[in-house]
Amino acid sequence: MKISGKSCCVSIILLSLIIGCTRKNTFNPDDPEILHQNQDMLTQVIIYDVFSPPVAARIYVYSSLASYEAVRFAKKGSPSITDKLNGFGKMPQPVNGKTYNYTLAATKAFFTVVRMVKVFSVDSLSAYEESVYHNFKENLDDSTYQRSVAFGDTIGKTILARAKIDGYIKSRGKPKYLGSADPGKWRPTPPDYLDGVEWCWNEMLPMALDSASQFMPPRPPTFSKDTNSAFYKEAKEVFTLGKNLTEKQIEIARYWDDNPFVTEHSGHLTVGKKKITPGGHWMGIAAIAAKQTKADQVKTAQGYAFTAIALFDAFIACWDEKYRSSVVRPVTVINEMISRDFVPFLQTPPFPEYPSGHSGITASASTVLAHLYGGSFSFQDTSDLRYIGMQRHFNSFQEAAAEASISRLYGGIHYRQGVEEGAKQGKKVGNHIIDKLQ
């Protein structure tokens, strides 16, 4: 199998090193851009290492929380977020009367977590970290530097204590989920017929939710071959729409694909293409919002943390229902009941259909971002520009989320009810997070 993306990752690492050297005399140790660069580096590593969307969200949430809990002391009165979440211990406090650089502490906390939540490209991280720490060293006195690093490391390790008991380690030993041959139930889909991804993700300890099933969606339509049934009509809609996509619909579907690993087959050759995850796309939108509003380092870290919590809990809620109802994907139904030749515009991801994960996590993330930056926040989304060469303009976070949701219907991988109920569930998750963290 041929994998693309390595040269891109290496180039970005080298660029980071060059930036670190050229900024030697202009480096601002309190610049929120440092936090943006940290997050961007993590996204590059997640793409290169090919994590599933739920696992990527887990990496984002722990690292973002560590960053915030360290940098919040730069603005007096900024409250702890983890104090209001499930399962975290009391966060360390800085020593009164001692000098710290909290952006450096946040950077150290961030990468202490990233290294321990099983990111594989440690060489890439080391090169980037060394360049960042070098800049801090040249702009801080030695005692402040050492004290800040030690404080950030302690914050990171406190965050990691929760990660050790959240259910992830236990989930790695679960058997594969191969679906069922029963009518209407999910089974592996073409072209690669992979087993179900993260089928026990509902056993993860949520950040803010009371339980994985707190916002359980209504039951999906009952499977039926009757051409007058609700189920058949939904499948027929996917087929008809897929055969008559407009250029705009194709553009929207392609833009929001965010499939971390798409395979293309040509004879005996299989080529894998790596792209940003759905969560990574919304962490990118959080970055755009912070930069556009000139947010300081505390507000920047808060935006990342809120967004990551929204993604993480929305994945848990969505995956809880996905493997409860285990609804068959449109491509399977259409190939068996309508047309053997049907191929969806987007490659079907390897897990059950109901509800739509994109719809859920984007509704959740857009809800918390609207809370932080406003409900009529207009922005140019360039999150995916370097990966697929596309960008789009939106008048609000909710508008972007709605487009991401309907893109799954255009792509031929979800039924209409799957995207609609996924969006409703995600909005409930987002509002619950806001209520809990206020």
Sequence and secondary structure as in RCSB ss.txt:
>XXXX:A:sequence
MKISGKSCCVSIILLSLIIGCTRKNTFNPDDPEILHQNQDMLTQVIIYDVFSPPVAARIYVYSSLASYEAVRFAK
KGSPSITDKLNGFGKMPQPVNGKTYNYTLAATKAFFTVVRMVKVFSVDSLSAYEESVYHNFKENLDDSTYQRSVA
FGDTIGKTILARAKIDGYIKSRGKPKYLGSADPGKWRPTPPDYLDGVEWCWNEMLPMALDSASQFMPPRPPTFSK
DTNSAFYKEAKEVFTLGKNLTEKQIEIARYWDDNPFVTEHSGHLTVGKKKITPGGHWMGIAAIAAKQTKADQVKT
AQGYAFTAIALFDAFIACWDEKYRSSVVRPVTVINEMISRDFVPFLQTPPFPEYPSGHSGITASASTVLAHLYGG
SFSFQDTSDLRYIGMQRHFNSFQEAAAEASISRLYGGIHYRQGVEEGAKQGKKVGNHIIDKLQ
>XXXX:A:secstr
 EE  HHHHHHHHHHHHHHHHHTTTT  TT THHHHHHHHHHHHHHHHHT  HHHHHHHHHHHHHHHHHHHGGGS
TT   SGGGSTT        TT    HHHHHHHHHHHHHHHTT S HHHHHHHHHHHHHHHHHHS HHHHHHHHH
HHHHHHHHHHHHHTTSSHHHHTT        STTB    TTT    TTTTGGGS  SS S TTTT          
 TTSHHHHHHHHHHHHHHT  HHHHHHHHHT   SEEEEEETTEEEEEE   HHHHHHHHHHHHHHHTT  HHHH
HHHHHHHHHHHHHHHHHHHHHHHHH B  HHHHHHHHT TT   SS   SS  SS HHHHHHHHHHHHHHHHH T
T  EEE TTHHHHS  EEESSHHHHHHHHHHHHHHTTSS HHHHHHHHHHHHHHHHHHHHHH 
